[in-house]
Amino acid sequence: MDEQLTEANFLLYCAKHYDGRHCSSTEEFYTDINRIRYIKKLLTRYERNDDLKERLILNHIIILNNVFGPAVTCRILYLKLKKKFHLIKPFLVMLNILPERLFNINNEKIIDTNLITMDQTIINRLRKI
């Protein structure tokens, strides 16, 4: 099973799993971490205004996946975007990086990702790409 991931150890966990081969400073690490915040803002904009920037969200997720790997990317996105995970899940499914289960995130031992619903509008938009 994966190590425990919480808000308290988030940055340490990310630093431990960061594979920024081309990273030349801690500033670049924080730039990559901030992609989670950008994704959250884009999803909030979609919820409020029905304005989905699916390609931009995909780009942020792909970059996170490139520097953290799929398992870590899904875990940190679940930790930080749990309430919006039904919106992010279609992107992870499209990229084929979402595992069936996530482990040890906050107080949840096992998260069955198959039980998380997906936003149908996002699914339809992603099918057009």
C-alpha positions in Angstrom: 0.0 0.0 0.0 1.0 3.6 -0.5 2.3 5.7 2.3 -0.2 8.0 4.1 -0.9 11.2 2.2 -2.4 14.1 4.2 -2.4 17.9 4.1 0.3 17.9 6.7 2.8 15.9 4.6 1.6 17.0 1.2 4.7 19.1 0.2 7.1 16.5 1.5 5.3 13.7 -0.3 5.3 15.7 -3.6 9.0 16.5 -3.2 9.9 12.9 -2.5 8.1 11.8 -5.7 9.1 14.7 -7.9 10.9 13.8 -11.1 11.7 17.2 -12.6 14.7 16.2 -14.6 14.8 19.5 -16.3 14.0 21.4 -13.1 16.7 23.9 -12.2 15.2 25.4 -9.1 12.6 25.0 -6.3 10.6 27.7 -8.1 9.9 25.2 -10.9 8.8 22.6 -8.3 6.3 25.1 -6.9 5.2 26.1 -10.3 4.3 22.5 -10.9 2.6 22.2 -7.6 0.5 25.3 -8.4 -1.0 23.5 -11.4 -3.3 21.8 -8.9 -4.6 25.3 -7.9 -5.1 26.2 -11.6 -7.0 23.0 -12.2 -9.3 23.8 -9.3 -9.9 27.3 -10.6 -10.7 26.0 -14.0 -13.2 23.5 -12.6 -14.8 26.1 -10.4 -15.2 28.3 -13.5 -16.9 25.4 -15.2 -19.3 24.8 -12.3 -20.2 28.5 -12.1 -20.3 29.6 -15.7 -20.4 26.3 -17.7 -17.1 27.5 -19.2 -14.9 24.4 -19.6 -11.3 24.8 -20.7 -10.8 21.1 -21.3 -7.5 21.3 -23.2 -6.0 23.6 -20.6 -7.0 21.2 -17.8 -5.6 18.3 -19.8 -2.3 20.1 -20.3 -2.0 20.7 -16.6 -2.7 17.1 -15.8 -0.3 15.8 -18.4 2.5 18.0 -16.9 1.7 16.7 -13.4 1.7 13.2 -14.7 5.1 13.8 -16.4 6.8 15.1 -13.2 5.0 12.9 -10.6 3.9 9.8 -12.4 0.3 8.5 -12.7 -0.1 7.0 -9.2 1.1 10.1 -7.4 -0.8 12.5 -9.7 -4.1 10.8 -9.0 -3.4 10.7 -5.2 -2.5 14.4 -5.0 -5.4 15.4 -7.2 -7.8 13.4 -5.0 -6.4 14.9 -1.8 -6.6 18.5 -3.1 -9.8 18.2 -5.3 -11.9 15.6 -3.5 -15.1 17.6 -3.8 -14.4 18.1 -7.5 -13.1 14.7 -8.2 -16.2 13.8 -10.2 -15.2 16.6 -12.6 -11.5 15.6 -12.8 -12.1 11.9 -13.2 -13.1 12.0 -16.9 -9.7 13.6 -17.7 -7.9 10.9 -15.7 -9.9 8.2 -17.4 -9.2 9.7 -20.9 -5.5 9.7 -20.1 -5.7 6.2 -18.8 -3.9 7.0 -15.6 -6.7 6.5 -13.0 -6.2 3.3 -10.9 -9.2 1.3 -9.7 -8.3 2.1 -6.1 -6.4 4.8 -4.3 -5.0 4.1 -0.9 -4.3 6.0 2.4 -5.4 9.5 1.6 -6.3 11.4 4.7 -8.4 9.1 6.8 -9.6 7.0 3.9 -7.8 3.6 3.7 -9.2 2.5 0.3 -11.0 4.7 -2.3 -12.7 2.7 -5.0 -12.5 5.1 -8.0 -15.1 3.0 -9.9 -17.7 4.3 -7.5 -17.0 7.9 -8.2 -19.4 9.3 -10.8 -18.3 11.4 -13.7 -19.8 14.6 -15.2 -21.5 13.7 -18.4 -21.0 17.1 -20.0 -17.2 16.8 -19.5 -17.3 13.3 -20.9 -19.1 14.5 -24.0 -16.6 17.4 -24.5 -13.6 15.1 -24.1 -15.0 12.6 -26.7 -14.8 15.4 -29.3 -11.0 15.8 -28.8 
